[in-house]
Amino acid sequence: MTTTIKDSVHDYIELRPTAEALLDTEPMQRLRYVRQLSTVQLVYPAANHTRFEHSLGVYHLASRAVDQLELEDALADRLRAAALVHDVGHGPFGHQTEAAIERHLGRHHDEIGWLLAETELGTVLEERGIDPDAVAATVDGRGPLGELVSGALDVDRMDYLVRDAHHTGVPYGTIDHARLIRAFRRVDGELVIADGNVASAESALIARTLMNATVYRHHVSRIAGAMLDRASERVLADGVLEPERFARLTDEELLAALADHEPTADAASRLRNRRLYKRAAWVRREGVPERFVGLEYDRTRELEREIASVADVAPSAVILDSPGMPSSPESRARVLVDGEPRSLGDRSPLVAGLDACAREIWRLGVYAPPDRLDAVREAAADVLELEGDPEP
């Protein structure tokens, strides 16, 4: 008898025996307690969906894709398994703690070979004749059709766009994922999109650009994420949590650990009660010197201390947030044109325009407690040589 799960986005999801066994492991059940959109919930209150739900959705779309492609059983089984476990390497709050984990462990969330080897996940796979190393490679986008799970236009992206749109109430992530999956073809071992589907592929690029502007890069979520990153670094640097333990916490376990450590207790309280820092500066790309764009972590902290010194405030009262420029991985998706695979970027006039849009929504942020904003704003404008009015 097939096990089915009712899903808020895809209706009923049918589980094969391997998927059912993987779901019943501790590493997968942990994902019930890691929010998909982490601090975005402070902006969109209904965005409480989890990485467990998302993993089921990716599995569902991967299952439809392998059926569409009529793949051999062994490859289909590997791709389904990889789709289901693809997020199992995420730390608490997902991407918001990823940088801290990489700094201390040198490991990206897609690198899950160690987790498959050290937990019951690997045992489940081996008992069913699926190579854990091959699954780990697929999650990292390598191996035959690895791009289906982690690529330019993968089932991961398809699910999170529609799921995040559904739960936030923001309609821009709605894409025709059913048509995209039906358009998948395998040409010389490469995943491509069939002729006549450029517009469907473009829709994913447009959706993610709009979701970046309204959801993923919302300034409140960025502020909360930056506060969480600084607090996470402090408990790791102070030895309160070993990095390996930190990386396996749930969202609530991390907040509890931050609350129990005096230097991070205020940050935990602010995150719980939405008493966040505010924007002292919020500056467009053209107002920021090139050397202050996409800063490395250590350089960011140096500049934070310099701004704090000029403003005569505590170093903890200044957070500098200068992200790298957004990329458009969807533009690298391969589409068939007259029978030949071409990149979407070569065929779509929208790509250049959306790249310009991504540049337009980029902002450098400097955040501080509400009662320190004026002093920090003036100091940031001086230290960072900001042009124009830095006030939000």
C-alpha positions as CSV (number, residue, x, y, z in Angstrom):
1,M,0.0,0.0,0.0
2,T,1.4,3.4,-1.0
3,T,1.8,6.0,1.7
4,T,0.5,9.4,0.9
5,I,1.0,12.8,2.6
6,K,-1.3,15.8,2.2
7,D,0.7,18.8,1.2
8,S,-0.4,22.4,1.2
9,V,1.2,23.1,-2.3
10,H,1.2,19.8,-4.2
11,D,-1.9,18.2,-2.8
12,Y,-1.1,14.5,-2.2
13,I,2.5,13.3,-2.3
14,E,3.0,9.6,-2.8
15,L,6.0,8.0,-1.0
16,R,7.9,5.0,-2.2
17,P,9.3,2.7,0.6
18,T,12.8,4.2,0.4
19,A,11.4,7.7,1.0
20,E,9.2,6.5,3.8
21,A,12.2,4.9,5.5
22,L,14.4,8.0,5.0
23,L,11.7,10.3,6.5
24,D,11.6,8.2,9.7
25,T,15.3,9.0,10.5
26,E,16.3,11.6,13.1
27,P,18.2,13.8,10.6
28,M,15.1,14.1,8.4
29,Q,12.7,14.6,11.4
30,R,14.9,17.4,12.7
31,L,14.0,19.4,9.6
32,R,10.4,19.8,11.1
33,Y,12.0,22.3,13.5
34,V,14.0,24.3,11.0
35,R,12.0,27.0,9.3
36,Q,12.3,27.2,5.5
37,L,12.4,31.0,5.5
38,S,14.0,31.6,9.0
39,T,13.9,35.3,9.8
40,V,11.4,36.1,7.0
41,Q,8.8,35.0,9.5
42,L,9.4,38.4,11.2
43,V,8.1,40.1,8.1
44,Y,5.4,37.6,6.8
45,P,3.9,36.0,9.9
46,A,2.4,33.0,7.9
47,A,5.9,32.0,6.7
48,N,6.2,29.2,9.2
49,H,6.7,26.4,6.8
50,T,9.7,24.1,7.4
51,R,12.5,22.5,5.5
52,F,10.7,19.1,6.1
53,E,7.7,20.3,4.1
54,H,10.0,21.7,1.4
55,S,12.0,18.4,1.2
56,L,8.8,16.5,0.6
57,G,7.9,18.9,-2.2
58,V,11.3,18.6,-3.9
59,Y,11.0,14.8,-3.7
60,H,7.5,15.0,-5.3
61,L,8.8,17.1,-8.2
62,A,11.8,14.9,-8.7
63,S,9.6,11.9,-8.8
64,R,7.5,13.5,-11.5
65,A,10.7,14.5,-13.4
66,V,12.2,11.0,-13.4
67,D,9.0,9.5,-14.6
68,Q,8.8,12.1,-17.4
69,L,12.4,11.4,-18.4
70,E,11.8,7.6,-18.3
71,L,15.1,7.0,-16.5
72,E,16.5,3.6,-15.6
73,D,15.5,2.4,-12.1
74,A,18.9,2.8,-10.4
75,L,19.3,6.5,-11.5
76,A,15.7,7.3,-10.7
77,D,16.0,5.9,-7.2
78,R,19.2,7.9,-6.6
79,L,17.7,11.1,-7.8
80,R,14.5,10.7,-5.7
81,A,16.6,9.9,-2.6
82,A,18.9,12.9,-3.2
83,A,15.9,15.2,-3.7
84,L,14.4,14.1,-0.3
85,V,17.6,14.5,1.7
86,H,19.0,17.6,-0.1
87,D,18.5,19.9,2.8
88,V,19.5,17.6,5.6
89,G,22.8,19.4,5.9
90,H,21.3,22.8,6.9
91,G,22.0,24.2,10.3
92,P,19.5,26.1,12.5
93,F,17.8,28.9,10.7
94,G,19.0,27.5,7.4
95,H,20.9,30.0,5.3
96,Q,21.1,32.6,8.2
97,T,23.7,30.5,10.0
98,E,25.4,29.0,7.0
99,A,28.2,31.5,6.9
100,A,29.1,30.8,10.6
101,I,29.1,27.1,10.0
102,E,31.3,27.5,6.9
103,R,33.7,29.7,8.9
104,H,34.1,27.1,11.6
105,L,33.7,23.8,9.8
106,G,34.6,24.7,6.2
107,R,31.5,22.9,5.1
108,H,28.6,24.0,2.9
109,H,25.1,22.6,3.6
110,D,25.2,20.7,0.2
111,E,28.2,18.7,1.4
112,I,26.4,15.9,3.2
113,G,28.7,12.9,2.6
114,W,29.8,13.0,6.2
115,L,26.2,13.0,7.4
116,L,25.2,10.0,5.3
117,A,28.2,8.1,6.5
118,E,27.7,8.9,10.2
119,T,23.9,8.5,10.6
120,E,21.1,6.1,9.9
121,L,20.5,7.8,6.6
122,G,23.4,5.9,5.0
123,T,22.2,2.6,6.4
124,V,18.7,3.1,5.0
125,L,20.2,3.9,1.5
126,E,22.6,0.9,1.6
127,E,19.9,-1.5,2.6
128,R,18.0,-0.5,-0.5
129,G,21.0,-0.8,-2.8
130,I,21.5,3.0,-3.2
131,D,25.1,4.3,-2.9
132,P,25.3,7.0,-0.2
133,D,28.3,8.6,-1.9
134,A,26.4,8.9,-5.2
135,V,23.5,10.5,-3.4
136,A,25.8,13.0,-1.7
137,A,27.4,13.8,-5.1
138,T,23.9,14.4,-6.6
139,V,22.9,16.8,-3.7
140,D,26.1,18.7,-4.6
141,G,25.0,18.9,-8.2
142,R,27.5,16.3,-9.5
143,G,27.0,12.9,-11.2
144,P,24.5,11.9,-13.8
145,L,21.6,14.5,-13.9
146,G,22.8,16.0,-10.7
147,E,21.5,19.3,-12.1
148,L,18.0,18.1,-11.6
149,V,18.4,18.4,-7.8
150,S,21.1,21.1,-7.7
151,G,21.4,23.1,-10.9
152,A,20.4,26.1,-12.9
153,L,16.7,25.3,-13.0
154,D,16.2,22.4,-10.5
155,V,13.3,21.0,-8.6
156,D,14.6,22.5,-5.4
157,R,14.1,26.0,-6.9
158,M,10.7,25.1,-8.4
159,D,9.4,24.0,-5.0
160,Y,10.7,26.8,-2.8
161,L,9.4,29.5,-5.2
162,V,5.9,28.2,-5.2
163,R,5.9,27.2,-1.5
164,D,7.4,30.5,-0.3
165,A,4.9,32.4,-2.4
166,H,2.0,30.3,-1.0
167,H,3.0,30.8,2.7
168,T,4.0,34.4,2.5
169,G,1.0,35.4,0.5
170,V,3.3,37.0,-2.1
171,P,2.2,35.9,-5.5
172,Y,5.4,36.6,-7.5
173,G,6.9,33.1,-6.9
174,T,4.1,31.3,-8.7
175,I,5.6,29.5,-11.7
176,D,4.3,26.8,-14.1
177,H,6.5,24.1,-12.6
178,A,4.3,21.4,-14.1
179,R,5.0,22.6,-17.6
180,L,8.7,22.9,-16.9
181,I,8.9,19.4,-15.7
182,R,7.0,18.1,-18.7
183,A,9.6,20.0,-20.9
184,F,12.6,18.3,-19.4
185,R,14.7,16.3,-21.8
186,R,17.9,14.3,-21.6
187,V,20.3,15.1,-24.4
188,D,23.8,13.5,-24.4
189,G,23.4,13.0,-20.6
190,E,22.5,16.6,-20.0
191,L,19.3,18.0,-18.6
192,V,17.7,20.4,-21.1
193,I,14.4,22.1,-21.7
194,A,12.5,21.3,-24.8
195,D,11.9,23.6,-27.8
196,G,9.2,26.2,-27.3
197,N,9.6,26.6,-23.5
198,V,11.9,29.6,-23.2
199,A,9.0,31.6,-21.6
200,S,8.4,28.9,-19.0
201,A,12.1,29.0,-18.1
202,E,12.1,32.8,-18.0
203,S,9.2,32.7,-15.5
204,A,11.5,31.1,-12.9
205,L,14.1,33.8,-13.4
206,I,11.5,36.5,-13.1
207,A,9.9,34.9,-10.1
208,R,13.1,34.6,-8.1
209,T,14.1,38.2,-9.0
210,L,10.7,39.5,-7.6
211,M,10.9,37.2,-4.6
212,N,14.4,38.5,-3.8
213,A,13.0,42.1,-3.8
214,T,10.0,41.4,-1.7
215,V,10.8,38.4,0.4
216,Y,14.3,37.0,0.5
217,R,16.2,40.3,0.8
218,H,13.6,42.2,2.8
219,H,15.5,44.6,5.0
220,V,13.9,43.3,8.3
221,S,14.9,39.8,7.5
222,R,18.4,41.0,6.6
223,I,18.7,42.9,9.9
224,A,17.5,39.9,11.9
225,G,19.8,37.5,10.0
226,A,22.8,39.8,10.6
227,M,22.0,39.9,14.3
228,L,21.7,36.1,14.4
229,D,25.0,35.7,12.6
230,R,26.9,37.9,15.0
231,A,25.3,36.2,18.0
232,S,26.1,32.7,16.5
233,E,29.7,33.7,16.0
234,R,29.9,34.8,19.6
235,V,28.7,31.5,21.1
236,L,31.0,29.6,18.8
237,A,34.0,31.8,19.6
238,D,33.3,31.6,23.3
239,G,33.2,27.8,23.2
240,V,29.6,27.7,24.4
241,L,28.8,25.3,21.5
242,E,31.1,23.1,19.5
243,P,30.7,23.8,15.8
244,E,29.5,20.2,15.1
245,R,26.9,20.5,17.7
246,F,25.9,24.0,16.6
247,A,25.3,22.8,13.0
248,R,22.8,20.1,14.2
249,L,20.6,22.3,16.4
250,T,17.1,23.3,15.6
251,D,15.9,26.9,15.4
252,E,14.5,26.9,19.0
253,E,17.6,25.1,20.4
254,L,19.9,27.8,19.0
255,L,17.7,30.6,20.4
256,A,17.7,28.9,23.8
257,A,21.5,28.6,23.7
258,L,21.9,32.3,22.8
259,A,19.5,33.3,25.7
260,D,21.5,31.2,28.2
261,H,24.8,33.0,27.3
262,E,25.1,36.5,28.8
263,P,26.9,38.2,25.9
264,T,24.2,37.0,23.5
265,A,21.1,37.1,25.7
266,D,20.1,40.5,24.5
267,A,20.3,39.4,20.9
268,A,18.2,36.4,21.7
269,S,15.6,38.6,23.4
270,R,15.5,41.0,20.5
271,L,15.0,38.2,18.0
272,R,12.3,36.6,20.0
273,N,10.4,39.8,20.6
274,R,11.1,41.5,17.3
275,R,13.0,44.4,19.0
276,L,15.5,44.5,16.1
277,Y,18.2,47.0,15.2
278,K,17.1,49.6,12.7
279,R,18.6,50.9,9.5
280,A,21.2,53.6,10.2
281,A,22.2,53.6,6.5
282,W,20.6,52.0,3.4
283,V,22.6,52.8,0.3
284,R,22.2,52.0,-3.4
285,R,25.0,50.4,-5.3
286,E,26.1,53.7,-7.0
287,G,26.6,55.3,-3.7
288,V,29.1,52.7,-2.4
289,P,32.8,52.5,-3.3
290,E,33.7,49.3,-5.1
291,R,36.0,48.2,-2.2
292,F,33.1,48.1,0.2
293,V,30.8,45.8,-1.9
294,G,30.6,42.1,-1.0
295,L,33.0,42.3,1.9
296,E,34.7,39.3,3.5
297,Y,33.7,38.6,7.1
298,D,36.9,39.7,8.9
299,R,37.0,43.0,6.9
300,T,33.3,43.6,7.8
301,R,34.0,43.2,11.5
302,E,37.0,45.6,11.2
303,L,34.8,48.2,9.6
304,E,32.1,47.7,12.2
305,R,34.6,48.4,15.0
306,E,35.9,51.5,13.1
307,I,32.4,52.8,12.7
308,A,31.6,52.2,16.4
309,S,34.8,54.0,17.4
310,V,34.0,57.0,15.3
311,A,30.4,57.0,16.6
312,D,31.5,56.5,20.2
313,V,29.3,53.5,20.7
314,A,29.9,49.9,21.8
315,P,31.2,47.7,19.0
316,S,28.1,45.5,19.4
317,A,25.9,48.4,18.5
318,V,27.0,48.4,14.8
319,I,26.3,45.8,12.2
320,L,27.5,46.3,8.6
321,D,25.8,44.3,5.9
322,S,27.3,44.5,2.4
323,P,26.2,41.5,0.3
324,G,27.7,40.4,-2.9
325,M,25.8,41.2,-6.1
326,P,22.9,38.8,-6.8
327,S,23.5,36.2,-9.5
328,S,21.0,34.7,-12.0
329,P,21.7,30.9,-12.1
330,E,18.6,30.3,-14.0
331,S,20.2,32.1,-17.0
332,R,22.6,29.1,-17.3
333,A,19.7,26.6,-17.8
334,R,20.0,24.8,-21.1
335,V,17.1,25.1,-23.6
336,L,16.8,23.4,-27.0
337,V,16.8,25.7,-29.9
338,D,16.4,23.9,-33.3
339,G,17.5,20.7,-31.6
340,E,20.7,22.2,-30.1
341,P,21.2,23.0,-26.4
342,R,21.7,26.7,-25.7
343,S,21.9,28.6,-22.4
344,L,18.8,30.6,-21.5
345,G,21.0,33.7,-21.2
346,D,21.8,33.5,-24.9
347,R,18.2,33.1,-25.9
348,S,16.4,35.4,-23.6
349,P,16.4,39.2,-23.8
350,L,14.9,39.3,-20.3
351,V,18.2,38.1,-18.7
352,A,20.1,41.4,-19.1
353,G,17.1,43.4,-17.9
354,L,16.7,41.2,-14.8
355,D,20.4,41.4,-14.0
356,A,20.0,45.2,-14.0
357,C,16.9,44.8,-11.7
358,A,19.0,42.7,-9.3
359,R,21.6,45.5,-9.2
360,E,18.8,48.0,-8.6
361,I,17.5,46.2,-5.5
362,W,21.0,45.8,-4.0
363,R,21.6,47.8,-0.8
364,L,24.4,48.3,1.7
365,G,23.0,48.3,5.2
366,V,24.3,49.6,8.5
367,Y,22.2,48.6,11.5
368,A,22.1,49.9,15.0
369,P,19.9,50.1,18.1
370,P,17.2,52.8,17.7
371,D,18.8,55.2,20.1
372,R,22.2,55.1,18.3
373,L,21.0,55.6,14.7
374,D,22.1,59.2,14.2
375,A,25.6,58.8,15.5
376,V,26.1,55.5,13.6
377,R,24.8,57.0,10.4
378,E,27.2,59.8,10.5
379,A,30.1,57.6,11.3
380,A,29.2,55.0,8.6
381,A,29.0,57.8,5.9
382,D,32.5,58.9,6.9
383,V,34.2,55.5,7.3
384,L,32.6,54.0,4.2
385,E,32.8,57.2,2.1
386,L,29.1,56.9,1.2
387,E,27.7,59.2,-1.5
388,G,24.4,60.8,-1.2
389,D,22.0,60.6,1.7
390,P,22.6,57.3,3.6
391,E,19.3,57.5,5.6
392,P,16.7,54.9,4.6
